[in-house]
Amino acid sequence: MHRYLKSWLGPIVFSFALGATAALAQESPAHSAVKPAPRDANWKGRHEAFVAIAKKGEVDLLFLGDSITDAWGGEGHHPNSDGAKVFQDRFVPLKAANFGIGGDRTQHVLWRLQNGELDGIKPKVLMLMIGTNNSNNNDNTAVEISDGIKAIVAEIQNRSPSTKILLLAVFPRATAGNPEAKKAQSDKLDAVNAEIAKLDDGGAKVKFLNINRVFLGKDGSIPRDIMPDQLHVSPKGYALWADAVKEPIEKWLKD
């Protein structure tokens, strides 16, 4: 009798255990880099300004990212930002808009995309560079940052399948307080770039482009005339950046 009862109960107990495990997995919070999150009231005001730009339409080329992208300038940005002249001369004629916000991490960009910044537009090309703000100290691991970037790419593709994504490697930086910390952050960003490079599908929908060499000196250091604070880009740096991405952007815009 016990043998038959055990045989009958076995699959039920096993199924219950699997269900409980799955429920626990669903309840476990995702790490911060992939959990969409807004910021403060000023940030929301900037986001809403971008939503308004999107609703007007007529955007063929979209820049998306954090402060390094923010400083390209354009509508909704400081008129004297370091990249503003290059942006006005070289990208505005291509029907470009800039949705970069200083301080953003992957989770903030993800939230912005889910809350209207692609409503009304289907850019032919979107240039994405994000992740450096997730890399501070122990904020996020390389795997987590990569997950965040992958989530953004997936969100773009879901909302605008026709958009070609020019995915840039996270730029070099040397802002940590000591050589060991600088190396740890640099190694983390190298690992992120190696992982997100796998998103490149031969340029069909995603092209990964590492232009970091244009910002570095022969000894591998970051020249102050290109990144004065070893993170943000100077006007000279924005000109180098524009040159480095010109070919894929113009090619895709013509397709």
Order of alpha helices (4+ residues) and beta strands (2+ residues): alpha-alpha-beta-alpha-beta-alpha-beta-alpha-beta-alpha-beta-alpha
